[in-house]
Amino acid sequence: MRKGNNTIVTAFLLVIAACMIAAGGYFFGKNAGEKPLLEAQERLYTLNRAGIENMIIEDGPVYVIGHRSPDSDTVCSAVAYARLLTLLGYPAQAAITEPVNRETAYILREAGVEAPPVLEDAAGKSIFLVDHSEYAQAAEGMEDAHIVGILDHHGVGTVTTGHQLVYEAKPIGATATIVWLDYMNYGLEIDKATAALLLGAVLSDTTNLTGSTVTEADRQAAADLAGRAGIADTGAFYLGLHAEALSYEGMSDEEILFSDYKEYETSGVRYGIGLLSVIDEDGARAMAERMKEALPRGFAAKQVDLMYASVGIRENGLKIDYIIPANEKSREFFEAAFPDYDEFDGTSYIFRNGGLGRKTKFVPGMTAFLNAHPHE
Ligand SMILES: [Mn+2]
């Protein structure tokens, strides 16, 4: 009897002990699995942060600034990256080269963020460039600025430094996506307003994730940022900002020409191209006629050798571009560099099969042509 009781008690205790060992093993096993993961992640954050700690800042603050004729990617990336640098303890401040366009104003409004101030002269200041690395596109005085970093998704431009700098470039849809990646790589929280800014920039630069430069990183950035920004319908958000971009209401023809305008320099030839978007081909032809009138005046106002306007439409997801040269010389260079146009209607060179994207086709084509035919 006594022995039997002991057996039952012993058996019972054994079961309890086994349960405790199993539970302990479970919890211990879980901790043992997670701890190294968390440690590895923290270690990566620390290492990534260490990777930029020798950024040579002369006189603070570091102005984080994008290109001239600022677009949404340039402005929103500057604001979000200045916040990132501030969170990491660097004295940073976002700036712009010129007042923001209507689309960017819409995104800033939706995010509840003020437009950054205009930096009149970059000379002598510590500068972190976003969305460009081309002096021709940079703020006034950039040749005499102290460049501490570049964050970009374009080709390598003319900016050079003798000293070390942060230089991060990726062939993806938006600079804003690189900013999003950096927040994760440095282990930083993206607040709601910053998420809305970056989302607007990604959608704008990738034409709602349909552009030819879009990657999985851009798609995941948009999904993650939409969640953080509390924007359930990104399609509606895109339509909202795109409607602002298409609305040239109250703007002069020259303001329209220069609303998304960039300059480049290759082999001593400086050329500029303004991008415009309209709804359909009737709109494109009408806008091309207006640009034909505005371009000679615009050309006279800038220090360039060649100038173009590119009027784009998107039909059934396919891009069509109307390229309008400013003068005879611009026309000759263009026709020599891009003989594969589909049609010339007397005003515009028309590219139907996917268009002539500025970053993907126009600039590479001009660069190759100008390098192969050095200007006398
Ligand atoms: Mn961009």
Boltz pocket constraint, residues with backbone or C-beta under 6 A from the ligand:
constraints:
  - pocket:
      binder: B
      contacts: [[A, 73], [A, 74], [A, 131], [A, 153], [A, 173], [A, 174], [A, 175], [A, 205]]
      max_distance: 6.0
